[in-house]
Amino acid sequence: MKSLVMALLLSAALPALAEPTVIKSHCGSAAIELTVILQEGSTLGDIESVEIFAKNTKESIRLLIKAEVGGGYENFAVACINSKLGQVLLFQLRCTGNACPDDDGYGIIKTDSLKQILSPVESHTSNKAHAAELLGSKPPVLFGNTISIFKSW
C-alpha cells in the first residue's frame, strides 16, 4: 500500500504529456496529416512540436518543427493556397521571443513534387518577401484566418 501511495504521489509530481492532435486534409494532389503537440499548460496554443506528413501518388515528405528550448513561445498555422506554383501548403511559425520576426516566418511545400521550398526556421529573420516572390503575391497571415486548416492560436 505504501508503494502504491508513493507511486501515485510521484506520478502527480511529474509533468503530464500533452496529447497530440491529428488533423487530416488534402491540398492539391497531396494527402496531408499534421500531428501537433501543444506545450502543457499553455493558454495560447504554444506548440511543443508539429509533424507535417504529406504524400501523393509518387512522393512523400515528413517535416518536424520543434519549439526552441529556452526560446520564445511559438504558434503554428497552415493553409492550402493557390499560387503561381499551383496549390501549395503554406505554413507559418510565429514566436514571441526577442529574436522573432513576428508573423513573418513562412514555410512552403509544393504539393505536386512535395518539395519544401521555404522554411520558417532557417533563421530568425523575416522571410515574407521571399515567400511573396515564390507565391507570386503577398502571403496571408494565417493566424485568425478562416482559410487555415489548423492554427494553434
LINFENCOR-V31524 format. One line per field, one symbol per residue. phi: phi as a letter, one per 40 degrees, with the letter a starting at -180 (. if undefined). Layout:
phi->???
This chain:
phi->.cccccccccccccccccccbbbbabafcbcbbbbbbcccgccbgcccabbbbbabcbbaabbbbbcccgcccbbbaaabbcaccgcbcbbbbbbbcccccfcbbbbbbcccbfbcbabcbcacbcbccccccccgaccccccgbccccaaca
